[in-house]
Amino acid sequence: MKKLLTLLFASLAIASLNAAEGNWTTDFAKAQAQAKSEKKMVLLNFTGSDWCGWCMKLDKEVFSQQAFKDYAAKNLVLVEVDFPQQKKQTAELKKANKDLAKRYKIEGYPTLIVLNSEGKQAGELGYMPGGPKAFVGELDKLKRK
C-alpha cells in the first residue's frame, strides 16, 4: 500500500510539473475533455517541428519562454499536431494529424488554431514577432470573444 501511495504521489507530481512546463499532448480528444472540464482554451499547433524554420522560430521565441509557459498553464491545453520529416511517428498519430489538418483546412506551417473550452474555433494565429508578450496578447483577444 505504501508503494502504491508513493507511486500515486509521484505520478501527480510529474503531471503537475508537466502542466507547469507547458508540455504538449498529441491526444486531441483528451485535450478537448481537459479544456472543457478546466474551462481552458485549446491551442492546436500545426507544425513541421524538424524542418519548418518559422515553426522552430516560434518555438524558440514564444513556446520555450517562461512567460508563455506560465500563461499556458493557467489558460491553455496545448496540442502539437506535427508533420515531421525525420522524427518517427506511429501510423495512428500520422492519421490523426492528417485528419486534424483536413478538418481545420491547414495550408501552411506554423498554423495555430485556438478553440474555446466548448471546442468551437475562436481564431487562427501564425508566427508573429514580439515574443510571448505579443502572442499572449493575441490569445487574450481570442479569449474575450
N, C-alpha and C positions, 0 to 999 in steps of 0.2 A: 504494500500500500504506500509506503514511504517513497519507494522508487517511482511509483505511478504519479504521485503528487509532485515530485521533483521534476519529472518529465513534463507534466502539465504546465507547471510554472515556467519552465524553460521555454516551452513552446509559445506561451503567452508573451514572454519577454521578447522572443525573437519576432513574433508578429508585431508587437508594438514598435520595436526597433525598425522593422521593415517599413511600417507606415510612416514613421518619423523621417526615415531616409528617402522617402519619395519613391519607393520601389514600384516598378511597373508590373502589371499582370498581363497575361495573354488570353485570359479567360473572360470573354465579353459578357457571357451570361452571369457569371459570378459578380463581375464588376457592376452590372446593372442592378442586381439584387442588393449589393452592398450600398450603392448610391441611393437607392430608394429607402433602405432602412436607416441610413445615416443622413439623409437629406443633403446629399452632395451632388455636384455635377460630375459627369464622366468626361474625361479628356482622352479621345482616341488619337493616338499619334501614328499616322501612316508614314512610315519611314523606310528608307533603304540604309540601314544602320552602318553597313560596312562599305558603302560605295558612294552615297549621296553627300556631296560636300556641304550643301545647305543644311541637311539633316544633322551632320556632325557639328556644324557651327551652332545650330540651335541647341543641341545637347550641351555643348561646351559653355555657351554664353547664358543659357537660361536653365535648362533642366538640372544641370550639375551644381547650380548655385544654391546656397543655403536659403536665400530669400524665397526662391521658388519652392524648395522642399518644404519650408515652413508653411507657406500658403497652401500647397498641395495637401499636406497632412490634415489641414482643417477644412478644406473646401472641395477637394477633388478625389476621384478614384481614377487612377492612371492606367490606361490600356495601351500597350505597344502592339501595333499592327505592322509587323516588319516584313520587308521583302528583300532579304539579303542576297548577295551573290556568293559569298564564301561560307557564311555561318550555316550550320546544319539545322534543319527543322524537320519535325515529323510531317508525314503526309497529311495527317489530320489538321495540324496547325496551318500548313500551307493552304489547305482548302478553306479553313475558317477565315484566314486572312483575305484570300481571294474573294470569298463571299461578302465580307465586310466592305472591301474596296468596291465591289459591284453595287452593293446596297447604297453606299454613300457617293457613288459616281466619282471616285478618285481618279484624277487625271495627272497628278504630279506629286512630287515629294519635296519637302515635307508638307503634308496637309494635316491639319488638326481639326477634328470635328468635336464640338462641345455639345453634350446632351445635358438636359436638365435632369433632376432626380427622378422624373417620371419617364425618362427615355426619349423625350422629344428633342429634336435638334434645336439648339439655341443659337448656334453660329458656327462659323468656319474661320480658321486662322491659318497662317503660314509663318515663315520666318519673318521677323521684324527686328530692326536694330533697336538698341536701347536696353538690352539685357532683361533681367527678371522684372524690373520695375515697369517697363513698358508692356511686357507680356501679361503680367498680373493685372495691370490697368485694363487691358482689353478683356481679360477674363471677368473682371468685376463688372464691366459694362454688360456683358452677356448674362451674368448672374442676376442683374437687376431687371432684366427683360421680363 
